[in-house]
Every structure is written in C-alpha cells, then in structure tokens.
Amino acid sequence: MPLKVAQLKTQFEQVPKRKEPKEKNVNLRNQPKRCRWCTDDPLYQQYHDQEWGVPVYEDQALFERLALEGMQAGLSWLTVLKKRQAMRERFHNFDIVWLAEFGGTRMESWLQDPALIRHRGKLEALVHNAGLVLELQHAADEGDAFARLLWGFAPEVHVPRQTGDVPTYTEDALRMAKFLKRRMFKFVGPTTCYAFMQSVGMVNGHTRDCFAYALHKHAWENSYRKIPAVD
C-alpha cells in the first residue's frame, strides 16, 4: 500500500539531523565534500547542506520551491537565493490564496522593485500558477492535494549519480512537465521540473561523493515509494 504524505514526513523526521559547527570561520580544508555546483558562498552552502534534497510534503512549501525554480530560468541559483527573502516578504510567504486573489493587483509595483526578479512573464506565471493550485485544492477531497499530485511523479528506483553524470532532466521530470503544462501551468519545463524534484527530495540529486548523499540516504529511499498521481 503506498505511503501517505504524513507517513513519509514522519520517516524523514526520524533521521538524525546533521549538527552544524559552532565556529563561523571554518578552514576550507575542514569543509565536507559537497556537490560540485555548490560554491564557497555561505548562502549557497547553507542551502545545499540544510535544504536541497530534504523531502518536502506540504502544498505551500512545494509551491514556493516550484515558483523559485521557475524564477531561476536564465539566472544563477545564487541570484534566486539572494532575492528569496524579499520574495517571501512581497509574496506573503508564497501564500497560494493571497497570490491567486491579490497578486495581480501588485504586478506593476513588483516590476519596479529591485529586490525582486523583475520579469513580467515569471511574475505573471507566479500568480497564474497559484490560481491553478487553488483550484486543485478546492476540487480535492483531502489536504495537500498539490503534494500528492507532484509526488506521484517521484521515481520508485533511484539512480545514484557521480560528479559529471547528472542529467538536465529525466523521463519522470518530462512526464511531470507535460502533465503540468496540460493543466496550463507556466514555467514548468522538464529542466525546471527536474531541478524542482531534486530540490524537494523526490530525487536524490546529491552525487555519491557528497557528504549529504549518505546523510539522508535512508529517508530518501523511503521517499521514493510512489504516491499515486492525480489523473
């Protein structure tokens, strides 16, 4: 019987958390081995160590991650991370209901705000996609309907990756992208969907030489058990 969202979340929470060093200035020679894409920028490292690949199961959090991946198109992820706090403030923590109902009235002010990614298409997609998620939630009979839909595309079998062996997207990401596009979502191409899947733990994107790969291996293996997709 497929695991429910709440069960998967409980299993991950049982995995011991990595203790962060107390020292602020750590010798680079003592740094753990990380994925190649992670630079020595502290913000990047914090995201890589504490967020990237940790399973996420709530609609609100998943919507934020998908929106941020869409915002990245054509930009570096570090740029998105540096603007994430401002986006959370302007977008009411990516509140789905607020964005769907009031986001359109803030569009012109957002486009003038240097703290945001001032791309009309991306901002309009944010509001548009929020409306679609809200419709999905209203039509569903149970909570976290968006999570159940997206986790339905998580692979049952994980393929460990080596440095230099990470694809831009997979068949699962392509299926997710096609599904979302049929439902009229925007900025959800296969590359964006695969980056999203790695970010929220649907795929263990950490390479085998990265310390985080082994740290959360048990939780990721459990998260790969498929939750049925919404038709």
C-alpha atoms as a printed R data frame, in Angstrom:
    type eleno elety resid chain resno       x      y       z
1   ATOM     1    CA   MET     A     1   0.000  0.000   0.000
2   ATOM     2    CA   PRO     A     2   1.534  3.373  -0.983
3   ATOM     3    CA   LEU     A     3   2.828  5.556   1.810
4   ATOM     4    CA   LYS     A     4   0.838  8.691   2.616
5   ATOM     5    CA   VAL     A     5   2.401 12.132   2.715
6   ATOM     6    CA   ALA     A     6   2.244 12.278   6.524
7   ATOM     7    CA   GLN     A     7   3.955  8.874   6.834
8   ATOM     8    CA   LEU     A     8   6.809  9.912   4.556
9   ATOM     9    CA   LYS     A     9   7.284 13.124   6.518
10  ATOM    10    CA   THR     A    10   7.406 11.194   9.811
11  ATOM    11    CA   GLN     A    11  10.030  8.783   8.469
12  ATOM    12    CA   PHE     A    12  12.277 11.619   7.365
13  ATOM    13    CA   GLU     A    13  11.974 13.384  10.713
14  ATOM    14    CA   GLN     A    14  13.277 10.238  12.430
15  ATOM    15    CA   VAL     A    15  16.620 10.553  10.646
16  ATOM    16    CA   PRO     A    16  19.248 12.244  12.880
17  ATOM    17    CA   LYS     A    17  19.962 15.788  11.813
18  ATOM    18    CA   ARG     A    18  23.451 16.910  10.951
19  ATOM    19    CA   LYS     A    19  24.960 19.111  13.631
20  ATOM    20    CA   GLU     A    20  26.359 22.333  12.256
21  ATOM    21    CA   PRO     A    21  29.742 23.550  13.534
22  ATOM    22    CA   LYS     A    22  29.576 26.404  16.014
23  ATOM    23    CA   GLU     A    23  32.549 28.220  14.547
24  ATOM    24    CA   LYS     A    24  31.679 30.841  11.946
25  ATOM    25    CA   ASN     A    25  35.053 30.788  10.255
26  ATOM    26    CA   VAL     A    26  35.807 27.212   9.253
27  ATOM    27    CA   ASN     A    27  39.021 26.302   7.493
28  ATOM    28    CA   LEU     A    28  38.197 25.309   3.932
29  ATOM    29    CA   ARG     A    29  40.348 22.210   4.316
30  ATOM    30    CA   ASN     A    30  37.947 21.009   7.005
31  ATOM    31    CA   GLN     A    31  34.846 21.587   4.884
32  ATOM    32    CA   PRO     A    32  32.833 18.483   3.977
33  ATOM    33    CA   LYS     A    33  32.805 17.336   0.373
34  ATOM    34    CA   ARG     A    34  29.831 18.897  -1.392
35  ATOM    35    CA   CYS     A    35  28.271 18.670  -4.833
36  ATOM    36    CA   ARG     A    36  30.372 20.411  -7.443
37  ATOM    37    CA   TRP     A    37  27.741 23.082  -8.154
38  ATOM    38    CA   CYS     A    38  27.914 24.346  -4.568
39  ATOM    39    CA   THR     A    39  30.410 27.208  -4.326
40  ATOM    40    CA   ASP     A    40  32.097 28.517  -1.185
41  ATOM    41    CA   ASP     A    41  29.389 31.170  -0.766
42  ATOM    42    CA   PRO     A    42  27.893 30.705   2.755
43  ATOM    43    CA   LEU     A    43  24.347 31.189   1.481
44  ATOM    44    CA   TYR     A    44  24.864 28.542  -1.168
45  ATOM    45    CA   GLN     A    45  26.406 26.128   1.326
46  ATOM    46    CA   GLN     A    46  23.614 26.607   3.841
47  ATOM    47    CA   TYR     A    47  21.015 25.877   1.182
48  ATOM    48    CA   HIS     A    48  22.923 22.819  -0.060
49  ATOM    49    CA   ASP     A    49  23.509 21.423   3.430
50  ATOM    50    CA   GLN     A    50  20.161 22.117   5.075
51  ATOM    51    CA   GLU     A    51  17.500 22.375   2.350
52  ATOM    52    CA   TRP     A    52  18.433 20.906  -1.009
53  ATOM    53    CA   GLY     A    53  17.169 17.347  -1.285
54  ATOM    54    CA   VAL     A    54  15.362 17.300   2.060
55  ATOM    55    CA   PRO     A    55  11.877 15.860   1.344
56  ATOM    56    CA   VAL     A    56   9.087 18.452   1.306
57  ATOM    57    CA   TYR     A    57   5.454 17.333   1.505
58  ATOM    58    CA   GLU     A    58   3.284 20.429   2.115
59  ATOM    59    CA   ASP     A    59   1.461 22.262  -0.678
60  ATOM    60    CA   GLN     A    60   2.661 25.711   0.381
61  ATOM    61    CA   ALA     A    61   6.330 24.749   0.592
62  ATOM    62    CA   LEU     A    62   6.206 22.816  -2.677
63  ATOM    63    CA   PHE     A    63   4.553 25.727  -4.452
64  ATOM    64    CA   GLU     A    64   7.318 28.065  -3.245
65  ATOM    65    CA   ARG     A    65  10.051 25.729  -4.490
66  ATOM    66    CA   LEU     A    66   8.406 25.285  -7.875
67  ATOM    67    CA   ALA     A    67   7.950 29.053  -8.176
68  ATOM    68    CA   LEU     A    68  11.583 29.685  -7.277
69  ATOM    69    CA   GLU     A    69  12.792 27.154  -9.839
70  ATOM    70    CA   GLY     A    70  10.700 28.959 -12.432
71  ATOM    71    CA   MET     A    71  12.206 32.276 -11.346
72  ATOM    72    CA   GLN     A    72  15.692 30.881 -11.932
73  ATOM    73    CA   ALA     A    73  15.243 30.376 -15.674
74  ATOM    74    CA   GLY     A    74  18.172 32.160 -17.321
75  ATOM    75    CA   LEU     A    75  19.711 33.149 -13.978
76  ATOM    76    CA   SER     A    76  22.030 31.597 -11.400
77  ATOM    77    CA   TRP     A    77  20.506 29.868  -8.394
78  ATOM    78    CA   LEU     A    78  22.564 32.111  -6.143
79  ATOM    79    CA   THR     A    79  20.712 35.113  -7.575
80  ATOM    80    CA   VAL     A    80  17.419 33.473  -6.614
81  ATOM    81    CA   LEU     A    81  18.651 32.667  -3.116
82  ATOM    82    CA   LYS     A    82  19.754 36.253  -2.553
83  ATOM    83    CA   LYS     A    83  16.315 37.514  -3.534
84  ATOM    84    CA   ARG     A    84  14.311 34.769  -1.829
85  ATOM    85    CA   GLN     A    85  13.712 36.635   1.434
86  ATOM    86    CA   ALA     A    86  12.438 39.694  -0.420
87  ATOM    87    CA   MET     A    87  10.167 37.471  -2.486
88  ATOM    88    CA   ARG     A    88   8.807 35.862   0.652
89  ATOM    89    CA   GLU     A    89   8.028 39.283   2.062
90  ATOM    90    CA   ARG     A    90   6.384 40.642  -1.102
91  ATOM    91    CA   PHE     A    91   4.515 37.419  -1.892
92  ATOM    92    CA   HIS     A    92   3.244 36.818   1.669
93  ATOM    93    CA   ASN     A    93   5.464 33.743   2.062
94  ATOM    94    CA   PHE     A    94   4.207 32.478  -1.298
95  ATOM    95    CA   ASP     A    95   0.712 32.181   0.133
96  ATOM    96    CA   ILE     A    96  -1.296 30.424  -2.549
97  ATOM    97    CA   VAL     A    97  -4.633 32.029  -1.688
98  ATOM    98    CA   TRP     A    98  -3.230 35.555  -1.398
99  ATOM    99    CA   LEU     A    99  -1.303 35.311  -4.664
100 ATOM   100    CA   ALA     A   100  -4.300 33.929  -6.538
101 ATOM   101    CA   GLU     A   101  -6.653 36.599  -5.242
102 ATOM   102    CA   PHE     A   102  -4.483 39.703  -4.915
103 ATOM   103    CA   GLY     A   103  -1.206 39.062  -6.733
104 ATOM   104    CA   GLY     A   104  -2.427 40.563  -9.970
105 ATOM   105    CA   THR     A   105  -3.046 43.919  -8.306
106 ATOM   106    CA   ARG     A   106   0.610 44.150  -7.231
107 ATOM   107    CA   MET     A   107   2.166 43.361 -10.587
108 ATOM   108    CA   GLU     A   108   3.262 46.884 -11.517
109 ATOM   109    CA   SER     A   109   4.811 47.559  -8.120
110 ATOM   110    CA   TRP     A   110   6.677 44.253  -8.280
111 ATOM   111    CA   LEU     A   111   8.086 45.182 -11.672
112 ATOM   112    CA   GLN     A   112   9.544 48.361 -10.138
113 ATOM   113    CA   ASP     A   113  11.015 46.581  -7.101
114 ATOM   114    CA   PRO     A   114  14.800 45.962  -7.444
115 ATOM   115    CA   ALA     A   115  14.679 43.391  -4.623
116 ATOM   116    CA   LEU     A   116  12.667 41.069  -6.873
117 ATOM   117    CA   ILE     A   117  13.322 39.306 -10.158
118 ATOM   118    CA   ARG     A   118  11.605 41.846 -12.385
119 ATOM   119    CA   HIS     A   119  10.453 39.622 -15.195
120 ATOM   120    CA   ARG     A   120   6.815 40.133 -16.136
121 ATOM   121    CA   GLY     A   121   6.383 36.643 -17.557
122 ATOM   122    CA   LYS     A   122   7.714 34.979 -14.417
123 ATOM   123    CA   LEU     A   123   5.662 37.166 -12.088
124 ATOM   124    CA   GLU     A   124   2.503 36.595 -14.090
125 ATOM   125    CA   ALA     A   125   3.225 32.858 -14.050
126 ATOM   126    CA   LEU     A   126   3.539 33.001 -10.257
127 ATOM   127    CA   VAL     A   127   0.036 34.444  -9.909
128 ATOM   128    CA   HIS     A   128  -1.415 32.246 -12.644
129 ATOM   129    CA   ASN     A   129   0.021 29.034 -11.166
130 ATOM   130    CA   ALA     A   130  -1.198 29.967  -7.691
131 ATOM   131    CA   GLY     A   131  -4.707 30.162  -9.087
132 ATOM   132    CA   LEU     A   132  -4.380 26.695 -10.619
133 ATOM   133    CA   VAL     A   133  -3.134 25.204  -7.345
134 ATOM   134    CA   LEU     A   134  -6.018 26.843  -5.504
135 ATOM   135    CA   GLU     A   135  -8.497 25.306  -7.949
136 ATOM   136    CA   LEU     A   136  -6.880 21.918  -7.426
137 ATOM   137    CA   GLN     A   137  -7.120 22.256  -3.651
138 ATOM   138    CA   HIS     A   138 -10.786 23.240  -3.812
139 ATOM   139    CA   ALA     A   139 -11.582 20.257  -6.028
140 ATOM   140    CA   ALA     A   140  -9.746 17.722  -3.846
141 ATOM   141    CA   ASP     A   141 -11.275 15.748  -1.007
142 ATOM   142    CA   GLU     A   142  -8.138 15.714   1.157
143 ATOM   143    CA   GLY     A   143  -5.357 18.025   2.230
144 ATOM   144    CA   ASP     A   144  -2.083 18.638   0.406
145 ATOM   145    CA   ALA     A   145  -3.615 17.722  -2.955
146 ATOM   146    CA   PHE     A   146  -0.807 19.513  -4.822
147 ATOM   147    CA   ALA     A   147   1.759 17.483  -2.895
148 ATOM   148    CA   ARG     A   148   0.028 14.226  -3.762
149 ATOM   149    CA   LEU     A   149  -0.082 15.199  -7.404
150 ATOM   150    CA   LEU     A   150   3.601 16.120  -7.622
151 ATOM   151    CA   TRP     A   151   4.915 13.247  -5.512
152 ATOM   152    CA   GLY     A   152   3.144 10.890  -7.868
153 ATOM   153    CA   PHE     A   153   5.989 11.545 -10.315
154 ATOM   154    CA   ALA     A   154   8.767 10.581  -7.887
155 ATOM   155    CA   PRO     A   155  10.708  7.576  -9.211
156 ATOM   156    CA   GLU     A   156  10.409  4.247  -7.447
157 ATOM   157    CA   VAL     A   157  14.027  3.382  -8.225
158 ATOM   158    CA   HIS     A   158  16.864  5.807  -7.520
159 ATOM   159    CA   VAL     A   159  19.864  6.007  -9.830
160 ATOM   160    CA   PRO     A   160  22.968  7.153  -7.888
161 ATOM   161    CA   ARG     A   161  24.864  9.883  -9.710
162 ATOM   162    CA   GLN     A   162  28.556 10.599  -9.946
163 ATOM   163    CA   THR     A   163  30.024 14.049 -10.490
164 ATOM   164    CA   GLY     A   164  29.632 14.842 -14.177
165 ATOM   165    CA   ASP     A   165  26.881 12.264 -14.583
166 ATOM   166    CA   VAL     A   166  23.869 14.418 -13.652
167 ATOM   167    CA   PRO     A   167  21.298 14.828 -16.473
168 ATOM   168    CA   THR     A   168  19.484 18.080 -17.187
169 ATOM   169    CA   TYR     A   169  16.200 16.199 -16.834
170 ATOM   170    CA   THR     A   170  14.808 12.659 -16.621
171 ATOM   171    CA   GLU     A   171  11.785 10.843 -18.025
172 ATOM   172    CA   ASP     A   172   9.975 11.405 -14.719
173 ATOM   173    CA   ALA     A   173  10.637 15.144 -14.922
174 ATOM   174    CA   LEU     A   174   9.471 15.160 -18.523
175 ATOM   175    CA   ARG     A   175   6.226 13.435 -17.518
176 ATOM   176    CA   MET     A   176   5.700 15.964 -14.730
177 ATOM   177    CA   ALA     A   177   6.333 18.878 -17.086
178 ATOM   178    CA   LYS     A   178   3.901 17.555 -19.704
179 ATOM   179    CA   PHE     A   179   1.263 16.925 -17.045
180 ATOM   180    CA   LEU     A   180   1.563 20.405 -15.561
181 ATOM   181    CA   LYS     A   181   1.537 22.041 -18.985
182 ATOM   182    CA   ARG     A   182  -1.648 20.183 -19.879
183 ATOM   183    CA   ARG     A   183  -3.126 21.738 -16.761
184 ATOM   184    CA   MET     A   184  -1.955 25.145 -18.069
185 ATOM   185    CA   PHE     A   185   0.893 25.735 -15.577
186 ATOM   186    CA   LYS     A   186   3.629 28.070 -16.807
187 ATOM   187    CA   PHE     A   187   7.448 27.992 -16.468
188 ATOM   188    CA   VAL     A   188   7.390 24.259 -15.802
189 ATOM   189    CA   GLY     A   189   9.648 22.786 -18.477
190 ATOM   190    CA   PRO     A   190  11.412 19.430 -17.896
191 ATOM   191    CA   THR     A   191  14.669 21.044 -16.754
192 ATOM   192    CA   THR     A   192  12.779 23.194 -14.235
193 ATOM   193    CA   CYS     A   193  10.789 20.183 -13.055
194 ATOM   194    CA   TYR     A   194  13.918 18.079 -12.580
195 ATOM   195    CA   ALA     A   195  15.623 20.835 -10.590
196 ATOM   196    CA   PHE     A   196  12.442 21.058  -8.515
197 ATOM   197    CA   MET     A   197  12.400 17.289  -7.933
198 ATOM   198    CA   GLN     A   198  15.995 17.403  -6.731
199 ATOM   199    CA   SER     A   199  15.296 20.389  -4.501
200 ATOM   200    CA   VAL     A   200  12.339 18.820  -2.665
201 ATOM   201    CA   GLY     A   201  13.815 15.343  -2.253
202 ATOM   202    CA   MET     A   202  11.844 13.475  -4.907
203 ATOM   203    CA   VAL     A   203  15.228 12.655  -6.388
204 ATOM   204    CA   ASN     A   204  18.494 12.348  -4.502
205 ATOM   205    CA   GLY     A   205  20.416 14.852  -6.580
206 ATOM   206    CA   HIS     A   206  23.494 14.781  -4.368
207 ATOM   207    CA   THR     A   207  26.362 12.977  -6.022
208 ATOM   208    CA   ARG     A   208  27.820  9.955  -4.257
209 ATOM   209    CA   ASP     A   209  30.956 11.830  -3.235
210 ATOM   210    CA   CYS     A   210  28.885 14.489  -1.416
211 ATOM   211    CA   PHE     A   211  28.524 14.136   2.358
212 ATOM   212    CA   ALA     A   212  24.758 14.796   2.115
213 ATOM   213    CA   TYR     A   213  24.185 11.760  -0.087
214 ATOM   214    CA   ALA     A   214  24.852  9.343   2.752
215 ATOM   215    CA   LEU     A   215  23.485 11.638   5.457
216 ATOM   216    CA   HIS     A   216  19.885 11.361   4.255
217 ATOM   217    CA   LYS     A   217  20.095  8.142   2.247
218 ATOM   218    CA   HIS     A   218  17.561  6.239   4.382
219 ATOM   219    CA   ALA     A   219  14.958  9.000   4.267
220 ATOM   220    CA   TRP     A   220  15.358  9.483   0.519
221 ATOM   221    CA   GLU     A   221  14.951  5.760  -0.128
222 ATOM   222    CA   ASN     A   222  11.648  5.829   1.751
223 ATOM   223    CA   SER     A   223  10.515  8.955  -0.080
224 ATOM   224    CA   TYR     A   224  10.942  7.199  -3.432
225 ATOM   225    CA   ARG     A   225   7.926  4.991  -2.650
226 ATOM   226    CA   LYS     A   226   5.374  6.306  -5.046
227 ATOM   227    CA   ILE     A   227   2.297  8.290  -4.022
228 ATOM   228    CA   PRO     A   228  -0.322  7.834  -6.788
229 ATOM   229    CA   ALA     A   229  -0.542 10.812  -9.131
230 ATOM   230    CA   VAL     A   230  -3.802 12.654  -9.632
231 ATOM   231    CA   ASP     A   231  -5.296 11.871 -13.052
